[in-house]
């Protein structure tokens, strides 16, 4: 080797080596957790309580939360695990409140029916 030639080991100044995986369109996505529907499940579960949508949004929210929990349980440390668990709890609360509301509506109409029947008699 003479003085003008470079040494055999040269540092890589361009950054870390990028690993390309067949079938992945974005190399930056390699090593990330799979996506879940935990956010959508949480929105549906909260809507069942806050907006009064009841069973119409609580049941799909609970189903999506259970699916998200299945995915997150296979990948320890998944960032959506807490959100999926919260959506599951909120979904159950929404279902219970929806059933209580349905029972109260039925009782209301029964009482109104009894009052109207007694008023006519």
C-alpha positions in Angstrom: 0.0 0.0 0.0 1.3 3.4 -0.8 0.4 6.6 1.0 -2.1 7.8 -1.6 -4.4 4.8 -1.4 -7.2 4.5 1.1 -7.2 2.0 3.9 -9.4 -1.1 3.4 -11.7 -0.1 6.2 -13.6 3.1 5.5 -16.3 4.4 7.7 -19.8 4.6 6.3 -20.7 8.3 6.4 -24.1 7.9 4.8 -25.8 6.4 7.9 -26.9 3.0 9.0 -27.3 0.1 6.6 -30.8 -0.3 5.4 -32.3 -3.8 5.3 -34.7 -4.3 2.4 -37.4 -7.0 2.8 -39.3 -8.5 -0.1 -42.9 -7.6 0.0 -42.5 -4.5 2.2 -42.9 -1.3 0.2 -41.5 1.0 2.9 -38.2 -0.1 4.3 -38.7 2.1 7.4 -41.6 -0.1 8.4 -39.4 -3.1 9.0 -39.5 -4.0 12.6 -42.6 -2.0 13.5 -45.7 -3.5 15.3 -48.7 -4.6 13.2 -51.5 -2.1 13.0 -54.7 -2.5 15.1 -58.1 -0.9 15.1 -57.7 0.1 18.8 -58.4 3.8 18.1 -61.6 3.1 16.2 -62.7 0.7 18.9 -62.1 3.4 21.5 -64.1 6.0 19.5 -67.0 3.6 19.1 -67.0 2.7 22.8 -66.9 6.3 23.9 -69.7 7.2 21.5 -71.8 4.5 23.0 -71.6 6.2 26.4 -71.1 9.9 25.7 -73.3 10.4 22.6 -76.0 8.0 23.8 -75.6 5.7 20.8 -75.8 2.7 23.1 -75.7 -0.8 21.7 -75.3 0.3 18.1 -71.7 1.4 18.7 -70.8 -0.5 21.9 -71.0 -3.9 20.3 -68.9 -3.2 17.3 -66.5 -1.3 19.5 -66.1 -4.3 21.8 -65.6 -6.6 18.8 -62.9 -4.4 17.4 -61.2 -4.1 20.8 -61.1 -7.8 21.2 -59.5 -8.2 17.8 -57.0 -5.5 18.7 -56.2 -7.3 22.0 -55.6 -10.6 20.1 -53.0 -8.8 17.9 -51.4 -7.0 20.8 -51.2 -10.2 22.9 -49.1 -11.8 20.2 -46.6 -8.8 20.3 -45.5 -8.0 23.8 -44.9 -4.3 24.3 -47.3 -3.3 21.5 -48.2 0.4 22.0 -51.9 -0.1 21.4 -52.4 -2.7 24.1 -53.6 -0.2 26.8 -55.9 1.6 24.4 -57.4 -1.7 23.3 -58.0 -2.8 26.9 -59.6 0.6 27.7 -61.8 0.3 24.6 -62.9 -3.2 25.8 -63.8 -1.9 29.3 -65.7 1.1 27.8 -67.5 -1.2 25.4 -68.7 -3.4 28.2 -69.8 -0.3 30.2 -71.7 0.9 27.1 -73.4 -2.4 26.7 -74.5 -2.5 30.3 -75.8 1.1 30.1 -77.5 0.3 26.8 -79.3 -2.7 28.3 -80.3 -0.6 31.4 -81.6 2.1 29.1 -83.6 -0.4 27.1 -85.2 -1.8 30.2 -86.1 1.7 31.4 -87.7 2.5 28.1 -89.8 -0.7 28.2 -90.8 0.0 31.8 -91.7 3.6 30.8 -94.1 2.4 28.1 -95.6 -0.2 30.5 -96.3 2.5 33.1 -97.7 4.9 30.5 -100.0 2.0 29.3 -101.2 1.3 32.8 -101.9 5.0 33.4 -103.8 5.4 30.2 -105.8 2.2 30.8 -106.8 3.4 34.3 -107.7 6.9 33.0 -110.1 5.4 30.5 -111.8 3.2 33.0 
